Amino acid sequence: MTIVEQFFALNHPAGAGHFPGNPIIPGALLLSETLRAIGHSLDVDLSRGQRVSAKFAHPARPGDNVSIDFSEIAGGTIKFACTVGGTKVMTGTICAAL
C-alpha cells in the first residue's frame, strides 16, 4: 500500500465556478489529479486507455490536502481511496498494465 498527497490550492480556479459561495473540486479534476499522482509515483502514464471506475462519496474543496492510498490488487488493477482529514472523498480502480 502506498500513500501520496495531492494539494488543491485555496484559490484553485475550478473553485470559482464550482460553485460560487460553496466551492468544490469537480469530480473529473479530482480523478484526473489522482491518476496523475499515482502514475507519477509508479513512473507510468495512467492518462490514456485504461478502464477506470470511481465513486465519489464526499466533496473535496479548494484548500484540501487529499491523501491518496493505492495498491495493485491483481492483473495490473490498482485500487485507490482518497481521503481529506479522515473523510473518504473518492474510491475506485484503474486497470493498468504495469
N, C-alpha and C positions, 0 to 999 in steps of 0.2 A: 504494500500500500504506500502511495506517495502523496504528499500534500504540497500544493503550490498555492500562491496567493495572487489575486488579481484585484487591484485597487481601481475604483471608479471615482475620479475627481469630483469634488463637491460642485464644481462649475462645469461638469461634463455637458457638452452641447445637446445630447439626447434628452437631458432632463428638462430643458426649456419647453420642448414640445410634447413631452410625455410625463406628466400632464401639468399644465400651469397650476401652481398652488399645491400640487401633490406629486412631485416628480418621481418617476421610476426609471429604471434602466430597462428598455424594451427587451423582451424575451429573446428575440433574434440576436441582439447585440450581446446579451449575456451568454448565449450559447456559442456564438462566434468567438468571443474572447476566451471562453472556457476551452474550446477546442484548440485555439491558438496557444494558450498556456500549456496545455497537456502536450501538444505537438512539440513545442519548444523544449519542454522538459525531457521528452523522449528523443529529440532530434529527428522528428519525422514530420511530414506535411500532412495534416489532417483536414485540409481545406477543400479537398475535392473527392467526389465519387464514393464516399463511404456512406453506409446506411446509418442514420442517426435516429435515435429515439430519445425524447426528452419530455419530462413532466415538470411543470412549474408549480411550486407549492406556495410560494410567498414572494412578494416583490423585493427586488434588490433596488437600492436607491443611490443616487449620486452621493458620494462621501463614504460609501460602504467599501470595506475590505472583504472580498469574497474568498473563503478558503475552499480550494478545490481538492477533494480527496479522490484518488483514482487508482485502479489496479486492473491488470489484464486478467480476465476470467477464463477464457477458452477460445482457441482458434483465432486469436487476434482481436477478440472483442474486449473493449475497455469499458469498464463500469465506472461511472463518476457520480459524485454527490457534491453539491455546492452549499455552503452554509455562510451565514452572516451572524456573528455573535451567538453561535449555537443554534440558530434557527435555520432549518433546511429551506433553501430557496429553489433548488432545481436538482433533479436526479436524471440519470439517463445512461445510455450505452452508445458506443460507436463501434462499428465493425471496421477494423483496420488491419492490413497485413503488415505486421511489424517486422 
